[in-house]
Amino acid sequence: MTLLREPSAAAPSRPVKPRSRRGRAERRPRVLLAVTGLFFALLYLPIAVVALFSFNSKKSLTVFGGFSLRWYRAFAHDDVLLASLGTSLRISLVAMAGSVLLGVALALGLVRCRTRLGSLAGLVMLVPLITPEIVTGVASMLLFKGLGVALSTGTVMLSEITFSISYVTVILRSRVAALNPEVEEAAMDLGATRWQAVRLVTLPALLPAVLASAVLIFALVFDDFVLAYFTTGVDPQPLSVRIYSAIRFGVQPTINAVGTLMLAGSICLIALALFIPRLFGRRGGLDILSGE
């Protein structure tokens, strides 16, 4: 009779050394992190240097002598730069209002139009987004020259509105498509006209996306240089063009202060555009700005 033995406990397995390929794969993320860190360093270090030297107490762009608000006070007393700042604010406000009004109407029309012409118009609307801005600037300048229109602040406003409509339309188009058309039909069944249904039902539902796109357009137009450079007149010039004209004769420390203020203002506006939908209890601003 054979005796049954209890199976012996399995011997502890020895750690298996990873293969060479696996080791190389584990080292790849470190290389990618290093490359990513180098990319962001090259991208943001010059901006950080500009912001740092805007608080320099010395009139130097290479030697930092201590923190001071000297160049911010100089900017506050520079009438030329302040006039350019006012011009940029006016251009941004007009471009924001014009592009939002036209963009909302165009987004509603493209979504509600189910014909081939509507689909073609939707594709054409994407062309300004992929066209190099310098091409748009040169084309706008040639158009105004051909029509005999003198370049001025008004031509900059028209060019910025035309260029910004596509951004507003892309942001709002998906939001309009996500709305339930039966809500408008119910409002019209209750006695509202089509315009009243759009004004009282559709536009309030689109309000978070409209406000977010408006703030985004204001930030983009305020910082825009290429389109403003080709369509502006002699005086008053937008702030971005004025800065470019000034640095051709040497970079002054005041320019560092102006650039830092523009950067801070742009960051605040973008953050506001991302935060506005949350005030209305909607999805995050990144989803709205990306058109999702």
C-alpha positions in Angstrom: 0.0 0.0 0.0 1.5 3.3 -1.1 1.4 6.1 1.3 0.1 9.4 0.1 2.3 12.3 0.8 1.1 15.8 1.2 2.3 18.0 -1.5 5.2 19.9 -0.4 4.9 23.7 -0.3 6.0 25.3 -3.4 9.4 26.7 -3.2 9.5 30.5 -3.2 10.0 31.8 -6.7 13.2 33.7 -7.3 12.9 37.2 -8.7 13.2 37.1 -12.5 15.6 39.7 -13.9 13.9 41.8 -16.4 14.9 41.5 -19.9 17.0 44.0 -21.6 14.1 45.2 -23.8 11.9 45.6 -20.8 14.6 47.6 -19.0 14.9 49.9 -22.0 11.1 50.4 -22.0 11.2 51.4 -18.4 13.8 54.0 -19.0 11.9 55.6 -21.8 9.5 57.6 -19.7 12.4 59.3 -17.9 13.8 60.3 -21.3 10.4 61.6 -22.3 10.1 63.5 -19.0 13.5 65.1 -19.6 12.6 66.1 -23.1 9.2 67.6 -21.9 11.0 69.5 -19.1 13.5 70.9 -21.6 10.7 71.9 -24.0 8.9 73.8 -21.3 12.1 75.4 -20.0 12.9 76.7 -23.5 9.3 77.9 -23.9 8.8 79.6 -20.5 12.2 80.7 -19.3 12.4 83.7 -21.7 9.0 84.8 -20.4 10.1 84.3 -16.8 13.2 86.4 -17.5 11.1 89.2 -19.0 8.8 89.2 -16.0 11.8 89.2 -13.6 13.6 92.1 -15.3 10.4 94.1 -15.3 11.0 94.5 -11.6 14.6 95.5 -12.0 15.7 98.6 -10.2 18.5 99.2 -12.7 18.2 100.3 -16.3 19.8 97.1 -17.5 18.6 94.0 -19.3 21.4 91.8 -18.1 22.2 92.8 -14.5 19.4 92.5 -11.9 19.9 95.1 -9.2 16.9 94.4 -7.0 13.1 94.5 -7.0 11.5 97.8 -7.9 8.3 99.1 -9.5 10.2 101.8 -11.3 9.3 100.6 -14.9 5.7 100.1 -14.0 5.5 103.7 -12.8 7.3 104.7 -16.0 4.6 102.9 -18.1 1.9 104.6 -16.1 3.3 108.0 -17.1 4.0 107.2 -20.7 1.3 108.9 -22.8 2.2 107.1 -26.0 2.0 103.6 -24.5 -1.2 104.5 -22.6 -2.8 105.8 -25.9 -1.9 102.5 -27.6 -3.3 100.6 -24.6 -6.6 102.4 -25.0 -6.6 101.7 -28.7 -6.1 97.9 -28.1 -8.9 97.9 -25.6 -11.3 99.5 -28.0 -10.3 97.2 -30.8 -10.7 94.1 -28.5 -14.1 95.2 -27.2 -15.5 96.0 -30.7 -14.1 92.8 -32.2 -15.5 90.8 -29.3 -19.0 92.2 -29.6 -19.0 92.0 -33.4 -17.6 88.4 -33.7 -19.9 87.1 -30.9 -23.1 88.5 -32.5 -22.2 87.2 -36.0 -20.8 84.0 -34.6 -24.0 83.1 -32.7 -26.1 83.8 -35.7 -23.8 81.8 -38.0 -23.7 78.9 -35.5 -27.5 78.7 -35.3 -27.8 78.9 -39.1 -25.2 76.2 -39.8 -26.8 73.8 -37.3 -30.4 74.4 -38.4 -29.6 74.3 -42.1 -29.7 70.7 -43.2 -28.8 71.3 -46.9 -25.6 70.6 -48.8 -25.0 74.4 -48.9 -25.0 74.5 -45.1 -22.4 71.7 -44.9 -20.2 73.5 -47.4 -20.5 76.7 -45.4 -19.4 74.8 -42.3 -16.3 73.6 -44.1 -15.5 77.1 -45.4 -15.8 78.5 -41.9 -12.9 76.3 -40.8 -10.6 77.8 -43.5 -9.6 80.9 -41.4 -8.5 78.6 -38.6 -5.9 76.8 -40.7 -4.9 79.7 -42.8 -1.6 81.4 -41.7 -2.4 84.7 -40.0 0.2 86.5 -42.1 -1.7 85.5 -45.2 -4.9 86.8 -43.8 -3.1 90.1 -42.8 -1.6 90.6 -46.2 -5.0 89.8 -47.9 -6.8 92.2 -45.7 -4.3 95.0 -46.4 -4.5 94.4 -50.1 -8.4 94.4 -49.9 -8.5 97.8 -48.1 -5.9 99.2 -50.5 -7.8 98.0 -53.5 -11.0 99.6 -52.2 -9.3 102.8 -51.5 -9.9 102.6 -47.7 -7.2 104.2 -45.6 -5.7 102.0 -42.9 -6.8 103.0 -39.5 -8.2 101.7 -36.2 -11.5 100.9 -38.1 -9.7 98.6 -40.6 -8.1 96.7 -37.7 -11.5 96.2 -36.1 -13.0 94.9 -39.3 -10.1 92.5 -39.8 -10.2 91.2 -36.3 -14.0 90.7 -36.4 -13.7 88.8 -39.7 -10.8 86.6 -38.3 -12.5 85.9 -34.9 -15.9 84.8 -36.2 -14.6 81.3 -37.0 -13.5 80.8 -33.4 -16.9 81.8 -32.0 -18.7 79.7 -34.5 -16.6 76.6 -33.8 -17.1 76.9 -30.1 -20.9 77.5 -30.3 -21.8 75.2 -33.1 -21.4 72.0 -31.1 -23.3 73.6 -28.2 -26.2 74.5 -30.5 -26.2 71.0 -31.9 -26.4 69.5 -28.4 -29.6 71.5 -27.6 -32.9 69.7 -27.9 -35.0 71.4 -30.7 -38.2 70.1 -29.1 -37.8 72.8 -26.4 -38.1 75.5 -29.0 -41.0 73.7 -30.6 -42.7 73.5 -27.3 -42.3 77.2 -26.8 -43.8 77.9 -30.2 -46.7 75.6 -29.4 -47.4 77.8 -26.4 -47.7 80.9 -28.5 -44.1 82.1 -28.9 -42.8 83.2 -32.3 -39.6 81.6 -33.6 -37.6 84.7 -32.6 -39.1 84.7 -29.1 -38.2 81.0 -28.8 -34.6 81.7 -29.8 -34.4 84.7 -27.5 -36.1 83.2 -24.4 -35.0 79.5 -24.7 -32.0 79.0 -27.0 -29.8 82.0 -26.1 -30.1 81.5 -22.3 -29.0 77.9 -22.8 -26.0 79.1 -24.8 -25.1 81.9 -22.4 -22.1 80.2 -20.7 -20.5 79.3 -24.0 -21.2 82.7 -25.4 -19.5 84.4 -22.4 -16.6 82.0 -22.5 -16.0 82.6 -26.3 -16.4 86.4 -25.8 -13.6 86.5 -23.1 -11.4 84.2 -25.3 -11.8 86.5 -28.3 -11.0 89.6 -26.2 -7.8 87.9 -25.1 -6.8 86.8 -28.6 -7.5 90.1 -30.2 -5.8 92.1 -27.5 -2.5 90.2 -27.9 -2.7 89.9 -31.7 0.2 91.4 -33.6 0.3 90.0 -37.2 -3.2 91.1 -38.3 -3.0 94.4 -36.5 0.5 95.2 -38.0 -0.8 94.8 -41.6 -4.1 96.7 -41.2 -3.3 99.5 -38.7 -2.6 103.1 -39.6 0.1 105.5 -38.4 -1.5 106.7 -35.2 -2.8 105.6 -32.8 -1.4 102.1 -33.1 -2.4 99.0 -31.1 -0.2 98.2 -28.1 1.4 95.1 -29.7 2.4 97.1 -32.8 3.7 100.0 -30.7 5.9 97.6 -28.7 7.3 96.2 -32.0 8.0 99.7 -33.2 9.8 100.5 -30.0 12.0 97.5 -29.8 13.4 98.1 -33.3 15.4 101.0 -31.7 16.4 99.0 -28.6 14.6 97.1 -25.9 13.7 99.4 -23.0 12.9 98.1 -19.5 9.5 99.6 -19.8 8.7 97.1 -22.5 9.3 94.3 -20.0 6.7 95.8 -17.7 4.2 96.2 -20.5 4.8 92.6 -21.7 4.4 91.3 -18.1 1.1 93.2 -17.7 -0.2 91.8 -21.0 0.8 88.3 -20.1 -0.9 88.6 -16.7 -4.0 90.0 -18.2 -4.2 87.3 -20.9 -3.8 84.6 -18.2 -6.6 86.1 -16.1 -8.9 86.3 -19.2 -8.3 82.7 -20.2 -8.9 81.5 -16.6 -12.1 83.5 -16.6 -13.2 81.9 -19.8 -12.6 78.5 -18.4 -14.3 79.3 -15.1 -17.5 81.0 -16.5 -19.3 77.7 -17.3 -18.8 76.5 -13.7 -20.7 79.6 -12.5 -23.7 78.4 -14.4 -23.3 74.8 -13.1 -22.3 73.5 -16.6 -19.4 71.4 -17.7 -15.8 72.6 -17.5 -14.6 75.4 -19.7 -12.1 73.1 -21.5 -15.0 71.1 -22.9 -16.8 74.2 -24.2 -13.6 75.8 -25.7 -12.7 72.6 -27.4 -16.2 72.2 -28.8 -16.9 69.0 -27.0 
